[in-house]
Amino acid sequence: MASKRIMLLIAVTVLLIASATVPALALLPNGQQAPNFQLNDPSGNSHKLSDYRGKVVVIDFFGWACDYCISDAKTNLVPLYNTYYTNDARVQFISVEVNNGSRAEIQQYLQETGVPWLVLSGGRSLVSTYNIASTPTLYVIDPAGKVALSMEYPTNVQTLKSTIDSLESRTTPVASAPAACAKGNNLAVFVEGADNALYWKHWDGTTWSTSTSLGGNLTSSPAATSPANGVIDVFARGTDGALWSKSTTNGGTSWSSWHSIGGQLVSGTGPAADAQNANSLDVFVQGTDNTLWHKSLQGSTWSAWGSLGGNLTSSPAATSPANGVIDVFARGTDGALWSKSTTNGGTSWSSWHSIGGQLVSGTGPAADAQNANSLDVFVQGTDNTLWHKSLQGSTWSAWGSLGGNLTSSPAATSPANGVIDVFARGTDGALWQKTYNNGWSGWTSFGAM
């Protein structure tokens, strides 16, 4: 195939008239709301532009056989991304193929360019929507979903980087979410500190301890579970993208060192953990393919990682109402809460089904079980209040707001039947708590941790 820049001819009949003057198409102006779209990745998973609201989104419209596209990606975009944004949860690069390339042809493009980010196919219809006259064409979308920059080949890397960085500097990052677990009268709360170490605070039934660092270098919110009284296991994403763990068997008097559980978590997401009984653990993560991945510990032996499918757009949450029963929740591509469960310890799993509601982009749910016949789920709603839905037996309640002004995903735990403790970051950056015990309390500040 001859090397050439692929021109997307919008008005073919006009172009056939040699004497006609063809006006250049104007790209969408800065400040205009970027048209939403829904396309599939090479694995068939669906993605919407609106899934990434709250982030800076860089969209590279390309043709799979376009030599200029291949050159621009290899020379400009991939080095920029790998140097500055590969672990930046506030920036999302997306490549959209607009020339009806097949899966094999797009895979060939990926091999030639080394593009490591999300690639979507079937974008031909977006040529007119985004006024694309030629490929490659680049758009930067701000966290509010509006056009902040557009440019045609070649990419001006300096302008692109300064635009991304400027948008990031004016964007408040989603605060690291807390984790909580309880066994009997002992309640523990964990957060990622400003120094990226793990901090914890615990309640002994009478008083709260002071906040103490447990070290580490976290790149995600933590998850925690208590398989037995005095036993706590905490998990978080490390700087290598893998899942790391730390534990205590004496109520926190002493802790193990950090050790790797392996796997790979999507940047900006954290794990979920639960314990079916005193001798088992289950951990869940959003994998780099956006499916739910699971690993279990039975006694002293970890299973291999295995995918449970789905198309997640958040960190998962998990709870175990009874031995052998696990319920997992996550935000789907439609912004709603989705669930998957097992009743035989993970030998088989249900299909995914929607619980409804709407979660803020970049946040995940919390879940807990007061007893074997109930479930409670919590999310940060699009109005930034805490929303709650409960399952009693086989009947779900309606969604209801519990107020507050959240700046993080919530965490929830149930120390006893009829008791629920929920935690989240407030607008002051402090950790706030709300408790259910024959009725909901008001919000109480923990202060900084």
Secondary structure, DSSP 8 states (H G I E B T S, - for coil): ------B--S-HHHHTSTT----------TTSB----EEE-TTS-EEEGGGGTTSEEEEEEE-TT-HHHHHHIIIIIHHHIIIIITT-TTEEEEEEE-S---HHHHHHHHHHH---SEEEB-GGGHHHHTT--BSSEEEEE-TTSBEEEEEESS--HHHHHHHHHHHHHTS-------EEEEETTEEEEEEE-TTS-EEEEEE-SS-B---EE-----SS--EEEEEETTEEEEEEE-TTSSEEEEEESSTTSS----EEEE----TT---EEE-SSTTEEEEEEE-TTSSEEEEEEETTEE---EE-----SS--EEEEEETTEEEEEEE-TTSSEEEEEESSTTSS----EEEE----TT---EEE-SSTTEEEEEEE-TTSSEEEEEEETTEE---EE-----SS--EEEEEETTEEEEEEE-TTS-EEEEEEESSB---EEEE--
